[in-house]
Amino acid sequence: MKSAKRLLKLQEFFSTEEFIDSETLSNRLNASDSTIRRDLIELETRGVLRRVHGGAISLKARDELLDFKRLTVSFHEEKIRIGKAAASLVKDSQTLILGTGSTVVEVAKNLFGRPLQIITNSIPVAQVFWDCKSVEITLTGGYLYPRVGAQLGPICEQMLTSVHADIAILGVAGISEHGLTDSNTLIMGTVRKMIERAREVFIVADHSKFGRDVMVRVAALDEVDVVVSDQALSPEFRALLREHNVRCVLA
């Protein structure tokens, strides 16, 4: 494939996807790592993307998927109730892994003041406990993802490999019969590590996330122990969770 055509294809990919790793790009375009690296450098100079360790992040992708402030206002009342319900399932002195997202932040708010150990890759989650003396906070480190406040990538994943937790409380972009999905392969690697390092996995998601299949499959429903959602969750998806032996808590 000629250079001009590759560049057009790459721009097309990054117009709809937030992060793509170099190996995926090489496979899609049947091009060598060095060729992909040169193409990414060219597109970075054009302002299409920003190169990061392992791949590149789009600068043109859909803002609503990148902007934490926008996400906090969608289904806000439902997220508040979900946060309270999920926090009530946590026992004092447990070790938790808290992922990213506005719903997980609502969980964090309801854990304030309790004796807990929390490991997180979310700057907004860590900020909740800024003045809290009873919660021990450990940040994973890693590449700071723009506007979401998420630490991701190899450094983050390496840190997670060294820890163990009672519960991982995670948000997702989509839940369907195909499992948990997200729009970003960089996020996927971090979430996979969080699931592996926790004894139980809690997913917090309002009803709008159900029935959505986003680009990347993160995990099967069988890997989830509890889903906390809201009362508007349809009977169809409540039944789906029961079929996979996932406890469903509706707030």
C-alpha positions, 0 to 999 in steps of 0.5 A, spaced: 500 500 500 502 506 498 504 512 503 498 516 501 493 511 501 496 508 508 495 515 511 488 516 509 486 509 512 490 511 518 486 518 519 480 514 518 481 509 523 483 515 528 477 519 526 473 514 530 477 510 535 481 514 541 487 509 541 490 504 537 496 500 538 502 499 533 501 492 532 494 493 531 495 498 525 501 494 522 496 488 522 490 492 519 495 495 514 499 489 513 505 494 514 512 493 518 513 497 525 518 502 522 513 504 516 507 505 521 512 509 526 514 514 520 506 514 518 504 516 525 510 521 526 507 524 519 500 524 522 502 527 529 505 533 525 499 534 522 495 534 528 491 528 527 494 524 533 499 524 539 504 518 539 504 515 546 508 508 548 505 502 544 501 506 539 497 513 538 491 517 541 487 521 536 486 528 537 480 528 533 476 523 536 469 524 539 469 529 544 464 526 549 467 519 549 474 523 552 471 528 556 470 527 564 466 533 565 460 531 560 460 524 562 458 526 569 452 530 567 449 524 563 444 520 567 447 523 574 441 522 578 442 514 577 449 514 578 448 517 585 444 512 587 448 507 583 454 509 587 451 509 594 448 502 593 455 499 590 459 502 596 454 499 601 456 492 599 463 494 601 466 492 608 471 496 612 478 494 612 477 491 605 482 492 599 479 495 593 481 497 586 477 503 583 477 504 576 475 510 572 469 513 570 464 518 573 460 512 576 466 510 580 467 517 582 460 516 585 462 510 589 468 513 591 464 519 594 460 514 598 466 510 601 469 517 604 471 516 611 471 508 612 477 504 613 479 502 606 485 501 602 484 503 595 488 502 589 486 507 583 488 509 576 483 515 576 485 522 578 478 524 580 477 518 584 484 520 588 481 527 589 475 524 592 480 522 598 484 528 598 482 530 606 480 523 608 485 520 613 482 513 614 483 511 606 490 509 604 490 511 597 495 508 592 495 511 585 498 506 579 502 511 575 502 511 568 500 515 562 495 520 563 489 520 558 487 527 556 481 530 560 479 523 563 484 523 568 486 516 567 492 513 568 494 507 563 499 503 559 505 499 561 507 502 567 500 502 570 499 495 568 506 493 571 504 496 578 497 492 578 501 486 577 504 486 584 497 487 588 491 483 590 484 486 592 478 484 595 474 487 590 475 491 583 469 496 582 469 498 574 465 502 569 464 500 562 462 503 556 458 497 554 455 491 556 451 486 552 451 478 551 458 479 548 460 481 555 464 488 557 466 492 551 470 499 551 472 503 545 479 504 547 485 498 547 489 502 551 484 502 557 482 494 555 489 492 558 488 496 564 481 493 566 484 486 564 489 487 569 484 490 574 479 484 573 485 479 574 488 482 581 481 482 584 477 476 588 471 479 586 469 484 580 463 489 581 461 493 575 457 499 576 453 502 570 447 505 568 441 502 564 444 506 558 450 502 557 446 495 556 445 493 549 451 497 547 457 493 543 463 498 543 469 496 539 473 492 544 471 486 548 474 487 555 471 481 559 466 476 559 460 476 563 462 470 567 468 474 569 463 479 573 460 477 580 456 483 581 453 489 577 450 495 580 445 499 575 438 503 576 431 501 576 430 502 569 434 496 567 430 492 562 427 485 564 431 482 558 438 485 561 436 483 568 435 476 565 441 476 561 445 477 568 442 471 571 443 467 566 451 468 567 450 468 575 451 475 576 448 478 582 444 484 579 443 490 584 438 495 582 439 502 585 
